[in-house]
Amino acid sequence: MRILLSGGGTGGHVYPAIAIANRIKEQHPDAEIMFVGTEKGIESEIVPKYGYELKTVTVQGFKRKIDFDNVKRVFKLFKGLEESRKVVKKFKPDVVIGTGGYVSGPVLFNAAMSKVPTVVHEQNSFPGVTNKILSKVVTRVLTSFEDSHVRFPEGSREKLVLTGNPVRKEILVARKNIARKNLGISEDKKMVLCYGGSGGSEEINEAMKVVIENMVKEDIAFIFATGKYYYEDFSKTLDHLNLKPYQQVVPYLEDMANALAASDLVIGSAGAISLAEITALGKPSIIIPKAYTAENHQEYNAKSIESRGAGIAILEKNLTPERLNEAVFKLLGDRELLIDMANASKEIGKPEAIDLIYDEIMKIYEANNKSKVSKKENKSKKAEAKAVEEKSDENKSDEMKSENQPKVIGIKKK
């Protein structure tokens, strides 16, 4: 089995591809797996760490304005298309999988045009431009939010399958009581987890100052990840507070599994993978989507969670310390509401997402294999039939030659 994966630009595109590759490798240790990405993308750091080969191609996303830089990007796109064509032709994949980002466009387009089975995985509620275009030519589109289906072109909707976003195994197996024991947080304490994505969020950090002061007063356990860039300055603003061991401010969450499992409430941005992890464990949440993301997809993600009663969405432009503080303490003070939100979150969550994704890929792989075998058998049968026909023609020809031979009549001697 030969699998080609492509996705890059952000961790939200790369990590799902890694999860898919790992699952295929678990089930098929002999599978040959290759990634296609860009040299400058985050995938060039992440993919090799997981032991997979990465081929790089030249491609860059377009700006949302007309300028000379965009003209140069058009030339890069054509170059990327040609480089991708060569990769697909040389590797000869059985299935090509794209998880988003501009790099997946040329790769999946070339594969689809070469009649190679292709799969797109869309992580967000609002599909990216690349995936919407690809949905018209690929074999299957795997989605993570049910409400994303109406945002795909009508002609491609029959290809859509709701699978969810893959979640790391260590998060899926984490348990609240064990996580609290590991973190030194007692069972009876209320616990809040807050993080603003891998890089942190200045807006969330600013709003959290008041929330942290009040959580310290109320003796509530919390873990707050500021982001490495903001950590030093933010920490200085808390010097006047006497934080307990179970009240932590950290630059980055090294142990997401324990932190998430131990929490009663999660505050964070609306990245698709973060939301998949939150809902997989059935956690109530306050979601603060980052502004200015591509297609404003984080806002759509957040509203999708809120519309199902699994969380509260607060847009960045509406975020104030007072509003966030009010939302946090309203939820912490209403046990029944928290339970209802937790149940709604669990209903949305798809802890089995990686199984569903793997199953769809294998269906396509096996169907293609059957088709290949069938074509081979038909070709073989046609060759046999042709050989029989040629042999029959030969025999007929020999018979005709024999009939046309002049007969020699013997003369009896007297």
C-alpha positions, 0 to 999 in steps of 0.5 A: 500500500502506497499512501501520499498525504498533503497538508500544511501551513498550520498545525491544524492541517498537519496534525490530522495528516500525521494522525491519519498516517499513524493509524494507517501505519499501525494497521499496515506496518508495510505501508509506504507513506510519503508527505508533500509540503512546502519548505517554509511551512510548519510541516517541514519541522513536524513531519520528519519528527514523526519519521515520515519522508517529506517531499517539498514543492513550490506553492504559496497562498494568494493574498486577498487583494490584487498586487504584483506579489499575487502575479508572482504567486501565480507562476509559483502555482504553475511550478508547484503543479508541475512539481506535484505531477512529478511526485505523483507520477514517481511515487505511484500512490494507491490513495492521495489524502489532503488535509488542507492548506494551499499545498494540498491543492496541486497535489490532489488535483494532479492525482485526481487528473491521473485517476488516482483515488483522492480524499480531502479532510476538512477540519472546519465548519466553514470549508477552505477555498482549496477544499471547496475547489477540490471537492469537485474532482476528488473521490471523497470529502471527509468533514468535521462539522455537519453544518459545513455540508451546505457550504460545499458546492451542490455537485459535490455534496454526495461525496461528503461523509461526516467523520470529525477531526482526529484526536490524539490517543493520549487525550482520548484515554485520559480520565478526570480522577487520574488527571487530577491526581497527577496535577495535584488537584482535589476532586472537590475543587472547581477547575478551569483550563484556559489557552489561546491556541499554540501561540497564545492570544493577547486579547484572551490574556488581557481579559483573563487578568480579572478572571484570574484575580477572582478565581484566586479569591474564590480558591478555584483551581486553574491552568492558564497558558499565555503563549510563550511570547506573552508569558514573561510580561503577563506573569509580572502582572500577577506578582501581587497574587498569592497563587496556590500550587493548583493555580498555574500560569504557564507559557505553553501546555506541555500536558494537554491530556491531563489538563483537559481531562481534569477541567470542569470548564475550558476557555479557548480559541476556536481552532478545529483541533482544539474543539475536537479535543474539547468535545471528545472529552465532553467539556463545556466551553467558552469559545473566543474565535480569533479574528481575521482567520481565513474565511473567518472559519474560527467564528463559524466553528465557535457558533457551531458549538454554541448553537448545539448548547455545548458552549458560549461564543464570545467574539474577540471584538466583544471580549472584555474582562468583565464579560468573560468574568461574568460568563466564567462565574455564571457557568461555575455557579450553575452545576445543572447548566454545566452538566447540560453543556457537557452532555451537549459537548459529548454529543458533538464530539467524535472520539471515534473520528480516526476510525471513521477516517481510516475506514473511509480511506480503506473502502476507497483503497479496496474498491480501487484494488478490486477495480484493478483486479477486475480490469486485469481479469477482463484484459486476461479474458480478452487476451485468451478469447483473442488467442482462441479466435486467432487459433480458430482462424488459423485452423480454418485457414489450414482447412481452406488451404487443404481444400484448394490443393489439386487432387492427384488422380492415380492411373492404373497400369495395365 
